[in-house]
Amino acid sequence: MYDSPPTIEQIRRAPKVLLHDHLDGGLRPSTVVELAGEHGYTGLPTGDSDALGRWFVEDRPRHDLVRYLAGFTHTLAVMQHADAIRRVATECVEDLADDGIVYAEVRFAPELHTEAGLALEEVVEATLAGFAEGSETAAARGRPIVVRALLTAMRSAARSLEIAELAVRYRDLGVAGFDVAGPEAGYPPTRHLDAFQLVNQENFHATLHAGEAFGLPSIWEALQWCNAERLGHGVRIVDDIVSEPDGAVRLGRLASYVRDRRVPLELCPTSNVHTGAAPSLAEHPVGLLRRLQFRVTLNTDNRLMSGVTLSSEMERCCAAFGWDWGDLAWLSINAMKSAFYPFDDRLALINGVIKPGFASLAAESAFRVSAPLA
C-alpha cells in the first residue's frame, strides 16, 4: 500500500490536464530577455535571465493583485509582433508537454497584443500557429499533447463582443472558447452580456474569471446572467460555506447550486496566495472544496509570475492536504470532463491515457513501498 506522498518526479510523469493558464503569464525568462533585445524594449528590470526569473517570482511583493499584475507590463511588451507571439506559443506547448500535460487550454487577450499594429486576427493566427508547431515538436519527442486556445476579453474595456465574435470565427481552427478577465470590482460580468449571449446563441463555450478578487455577487452573475460553464478561480465560493464548531459544514444556496450542478472551479492555489485571495497554501479553500466534492480542477494561472508548474502545484497540495494518487487522478479526470473538447475525444483521453497513466504510477508507488528490502 502506498503511504507516502507522490514525488515531483513521479507527478511529472502523470498525464495531467490544465484548464487555466495564461499565455502571457508563462514565458521563459530567457525568452523575455531575447525578445526585448530583438524588438527594442528597454524596460526590463534586468537583462540577466536568471535574475529576471527571480524578479518575477521572488522580488515582487506578495498578497497584492495589482502588484502581481505589474509583471505583465514586461511580458506583453515583448509580445507585440507575430514572430514573438508564435515563439511564445510554441515554447508554451513544449513546456507544458515536458511537465506531463496531455491536454491544455491556454488563454490570452488578443486586444492586448495590438500596440505595434497587429490585427486581432493576426494575433490569434500567430498563437495557433505556435500551438501547432509546439504540438508537433512535443509529439516527435514522445510527449503528445493537445493544446487549444481560449480568447479573453478584458472586463475594463469595451471589445468583448468583438472578441466573442473572433472566438466563434476560429472555433474550428483551435479556439476552444471565450473568457473575460481583468479587475472584478467595478466591472461586473453583466457589462458584457451581449458577448455571452452571442457565445450561447452559437452553441459555443464560455468560462469567466469570477470569485477571485471579488466575492459571491461576481460568481452569481457569471452563472445566472452570463451562463458561464466554468468559473475561472471561483475560490470565493467558500464565502457561502460555513464550518460549524462541531465540524459540520453548511452550504449556502449559491454554493449548493455550484456543487449540485457540478460547475467546474478552475482553482489556482499558489497564484491566489500571491494575489491575496488566500492567506497561505495550507489555508487555501481547495482542500475543503475537494473534501466537499465540488468539481475542483487544479491549475497554474501564471507559471512565470508564480514560479509554478502543474506538477509543482500538485506536489505542494499533496504536502498541504495529504493528497495521494487517488486525489490527483480525481482532479485530472475532473479537468478532462470539464474541458471544452468534443465528448468522444474527452472520453478517449480519460479512458485511454489519464486513468491508465495514474493507475500505473499508483501501482508503481505501491510496489516500491511494499517490496521487501534486499
C-alpha positions in Angstrom: 0.0 0.0 0.0 1.3 3.5 -0.9 1.7 5.5 2.3 3.9 8.5 1.2 3.1 11.4 -1.0 3.8 11.3 -4.7 7.1 12.8 -5.6 7.6 15.7 -8.0 9.4 13.3 -10.4 6.5 10.9 -10.4 3.9 13.6 -10.8 5.7 15.0 -13.8 5.2 11.6 -15.5 1.4 11.7 -14.7 -0.9 12.5 -17.6 -2.3 15.8 -16.4 -4.9 18.3 -17.7 -4.6 22.1 -17.4 -7.6 24.4 -17.9 -6.5 27.8 -16.6 -3.1 29.1 -17.9 -2.3 32.5 -19.3 0.0 32.6 -22.3 1.4 36.0 -21.3 2.0 34.7 -17.8 4.1 31.7 -18.7 7.1 32.9 -20.8 10.6 31.6 -20.2 12.7 34.4 -18.6 15.3 33.9 -21.3 12.7 34.4 -24.0 11.6 37.7 -22.4 15.2 38.9 -22.5 15.8 37.8 -26.0 12.6 39.2 -27.4 13.2 42.5 -25.6 16.5 42.8 -27.4 15.1 41.8 -30.8 12.2 44.3 -30.6 13.9 47.2 -28.8 12.1 47.0 -25.4 14.3 48.6 -22.8 12.0 48.5 -19.7 13.1 45.2 -18.2 14.4 45.5 -14.6 17.4 43.4 -15.5 18.9 41.8 -18.7 20.0 38.7 -16.9 17.5 35.9 -17.5 18.2 34.2 -14.2 17.8 37.4 -12.2 14.7 38.3 -14.2 13.1 35.0 -13.3 13.8 35.7 -9.7 12.4 39.2 -10.1 9.1 37.9 -11.3 8.7 35.4 -8.5 10.7 36.5 -5.5 11.3 40.2 -5.7 7.6 41.1 -6.3 5.6 42.0 -3.2 3.0 39.3 -2.3 -0.7 39.3 -1.5 -1.5 42.1 -3.8 -3.3 41.6 -7.1 -2.2 45.0 -8.6 1.4 44.3 -7.9 1.2 40.8 -9.1 -0.2 42.0 -12.4 2.7 44.5 -12.8 4.9 41.8 -14.3 2.6 41.6 -17.3 3.8 45.0 -18.4 7.1 43.3 -19.4 5.7 40.1 -21.0 3.1 42.0 -23.0 5.7 44.5 -24.2 7.7 41.7 -25.9 4.6 40.0 -27.4 3.5 42.7 -29.9 4.8 41.1 -33.1 3.7 37.9 -34.8 7.0 36.2 -34.6 7.3 36.8 -30.9 3.8 35.6 -30.2 4.4 32.5 -32.3 7.6 31.7 -30.4 6.0 32.2 -27.0 3.1 29.9 -28.0 5.4 27.2 -29.3 7.5 27.3 -26.2 4.4 27.2 -24.0 3.3 23.9 -25.6 6.8 22.4 -25.3 7.0 23.4 -21.6 3.6 22.0 -20.8 4.4 18.7 -22.6 7.6 18.5 -20.7 5.6 18.7 -17.5 3.5 15.7 -18.5 0.4 17.6 -19.5 -1.7 15.8 -22.2 -4.5 18.4 -22.7 -4.4 22.2 -22.0 -6.5 25.2 -22.7 -4.3 28.3 -22.8 -5.9 31.7 -22.7 -4.8 35.1 -24.0 -6.4 38.5 -24.7 -5.9 39.4 -28.4 -6.6 43.1 -27.7 -3.5 43.3 -25.5 -1.2 42.4 -28.4 -2.1 45.1 -31.0 0.1 48.0 -29.9 2.6 47.5 -32.8 -0.2 47.3 -35.3 -1.2 43.7 -35.4 -4.9 43.0 -36.2 -6.8 40.8 -33.8 -6.9 38.0 -36.4 -3.1 38.1 -36.8 -2.7 37.7 -33.0 -4.9 34.7 -33.0 -3.3 33.1 -36.1 0.2 33.6 -34.7 -0.8 31.9 -31.5 -2.5 29.0 -33.1 0.5 28.5 -35.4 2.7 28.4 -32.4 0.5 25.9 -30.7 0.6 23.7 -33.8 4.4 23.9 -34.0 4.9 23.1 -30.4 2.5 20.2 -30.5 4.4 18.7 -33.5 7.7 19.1 -31.6 6.3 17.5 -28.5 4.8 14.6 -30.4 8.1 14.0 -32.1 9.8 13.8 -28.6 7.2 11.2 -27.5 5.1 13.7 -25.4 1.8 14.1 -27.3 -0.3 16.9 -26.2 -3.5 18.7 -27.3 -3.5 22.5 -26.7 -6.4 24.7 -27.5 -6.9 28.5 -27.1 -9.3 30.5 -25.1 -9.8 34.1 -26.3 -10.1 36.5 -23.4 -11.8 39.9 -23.4 -10.8 42.5 -20.8 -13.6 43.5 -18.3 -12.4 47.1 -18.2 -12.5 47.5 -22.0 -15.4 47.5 -24.5 -14.3 44.9 -27.0 -15.9 41.8 -25.5 -18.4 41.3 -28.3 -15.7 41.7 -30.9 -13.6 39.1 -29.1 -16.5 36.7 -28.7 -17.1 37.0 -32.5 -13.5 36.3 -33.1 -13.6 33.2 -30.9 -16.6 31.9 -32.8 -14.9 32.6 -36.1 -11.9 30.5 -35.1 -13.7 27.7 -33.3 -12.8 25.1 -35.9 -9.2 26.2 -36.1 -8.1 25.6 -32.5 -10.1 28.1 -30.3 -12.0 26.3 -27.6 -14.0 29.1 -26.1 -14.4 32.6 -24.7 -13.3 34.2 -21.5 -13.5 37.5 -19.7 -10.7 38.6 -17.3 -9.4 41.7 -15.5 -10.5 43.6 -12.4 -13.7 42.3 -10.9 -14.6 45.2 -8.6 -16.5 47.8 -10.5 -16.6 45.7 -13.7 -19.3 43.1 -13.3 -19.7 40.4 -15.9 -23.1 41.8 -16.8 -21.3 44.6 -18.6 -20.5 42.0 -21.3 -23.9 40.3 -21.7 -24.0 40.8 -25.5 -20.8 38.9 -25.8 -22.0 36.0 -23.7 -25.4 36.0 -25.5 -23.6 35.6 -28.8 -21.5 32.7 -27.4 -24.6 31.0 -26.1 -26.5 31.5 -29.4 -23.7 30.0 -31.3 -23.6 26.9 -29.1 -20.1 27.7 -28.1 -18.2 27.6 -24.8 -17.5 30.2 -22.1 -15.6 30.4 -18.9 -15.3 33.6 -16.9 -12.9 34.9 -14.3 -15.1 35.3 -11.2 -14.8 34.9 -7.5 -11.1 35.7 -7.3 -10.6 39.3 -6.1 -14.4 39.8 -5.6 -17.0 37.7 -3.9 -20.3 35.9 -4.3 -22.1 38.5 -6.5 -19.4 38.1 -9.2 -19.9 34.3 -9.2 -23.7 34.6 -9.2 -23.7 37.0 -12.2 -21.3 34.8 -14.1 -23.6 31.8 -13.7 -27.1 33.2 -13.8 -26.6 36.1 -16.2 -23.7 35.0 -18.4 -24.3 31.2 -18.4 -20.6 30.6 -17.8 -19.8 26.9 -18.0 -16.8 27.1 -15.7 -15.6 29.6 -13.1 -12.1 31.0 -13.6 -10.8 30.7 -10.0 -14.2 30.7 -8.2 -12.3 30.4 -4.9 -14.6 32.9 -3.1 -17.4 30.4 -3.3 -16.1 29.5 0.1 -17.7 32.7 1.4 -21.0 30.7 1.1 -19.8 27.8 3.2 -20.0 27.8 7.0 -18.0 25.4 9.1 -19.8 24.7 12.4 -17.9 24.3 15.8 -18.9 20.6 15.8 -17.1 20.0 12.5 -20.3 20.0 10.4 -20.3 22.1 7.2 -23.3 24.0 5.9 -23.5 25.2 2.3 -25.5 28.3 1.3 -27.8 28.3 -1.7 -25.2 29.5 -4.2 -22.5 27.1 -3.0 -25.1 24.3 -3.1 -26.0 25.3 -6.7 -22.4 25.2 -7.8 -21.8 21.8 -6.2 -25.1 20.3 -7.3 -24.7 21.5 -10.9 -21.1 20.3 -11.0 -19.8 23.7 -12.1 -16.1 23.3 -12.6 -13.8 25.5 -10.5 -10.5 26.5 -12.1 -8.6 26.8 -8.9 -5.1 28.2 -8.9 -3.8 28.0 -5.2 -0.3 29.5 -5.5 -1.5 32.3 -7.6 -4.3 33.0 -5.1 -1.8 33.3 -2.3 0.3 35.7 -4.4 -2.6 37.9 -5.2 -4.0 37.9 -1.7 -7.1 35.8 -2.5 -5.9 33.2 0.1 -3.6 33.8 3.1 -1.4 30.7 2.5 -1.5 27.5 0.6 -2.3 25.5 3.8 -5.3 27.8 4.3 -6.5 27.7 0.7 -10.1 26.5 0.3 -9.1 23.9 -2.3 -8.6 21.4 0.5 -12.2 22.0 1.8 -13.7 22.1 -1.6 -12.1 18.9 -2.6 -13.4 17.2 0.6 -16.9 18.5 -0.2 -16.7 17.0 -3.7 -17.1 20.2 -5.6 -15.9 19.9 -9.3 -12.4 21.0 -8.4 -9.7 21.4 -11.0 -6.1 22.4 -10.3 -4.3 25.0 -12.4 -1.3 27.2 -12.7 -2.7 30.6 -13.8 0.7 32.3 -14.5 3.6 29.9 -14.4 6.2 32.7 -14.7 4.7 35.1 -12.2 4.1 32.4 -9.6 7.1 30.2 -10.3 4.9 27.1 -10.7 4.2 24.2 -12.9 1.1 22.0 -12.7 3.4 19.3 -11.2 4.8 21.6 -8.6 1.3 22.7 -7.7 0.1 19.2 -7.2 3.2 18.3 -5.1 2.6 21.3 -2.8 -1.1 20.4 -2.4 -0.2 16.8 -1.6 2.0 18.1 1.2 -0.5 20.6 2.4 -3.7 18.5 2.3 -2.4 14.9 2.4 -3.5 14.1 -1.1 -2.4 10.9 -2.8 -2.6 9.4 -6.3 -6.4 9.0 -5.9 -6.8 12.7 -5.4 -4.5 13.6 -8.3 -6.3 11.3 -10.6 -9.7 12.6 -9.5 -8.6 16.2 -10.1 -7.2 15.3 -13.6 -10.4 13.5 -14.6 -12.5 16.4 -13.3 -10.5 18.7 -15.6 -10.8 16.5 -18.6 -14.6 16.1 -18.1 -14.8 19.9 -17.9 -12.7 20.7 -21.0 -14.1 22.5 -24.0 -13.4 19.5 -26.2 -15.7 17.0 -28.0 -17.2 14.4 -25.8 -15.7 11.4 -27.6 -12.3 12.9 -27.5 -12.6 13.6 -23.8 -13.6 10.0 -23.2 -10.7 8.8 -25.3 -8.2 10.7 -23.2 -9.8 9.8 -19.9 -10.1 6.1 -20.6 -7.1 5.6 -22.8 -4.5 7.9 -21.3 -5.4 9.5 -17.9 -6.8 6.6 -16.0 -4.2 4.1 -17.2 -1.4 6.5 -16.5 -2.4 7.3 -13.0 -3.2 3.6 -12.2 0.3 2.7 -13.4 2.0 5.3 -11.2 -0.1 4.3 -8.2 0.8 0.7 -8.7 4.5 1.5 -9.1 4.4 3.5 -5.9 2.6 0.7 -4.0 5.2 -1.8 -5.2 8.0 0.4 -4.1 6.6 0.8 -0.6 5.5 -2.9 -0.1 8.6 -4.5 -1.8 10.8 -6.3 0.8 14.3 -4.9 1.4 17.1 -6.7 -0.4 
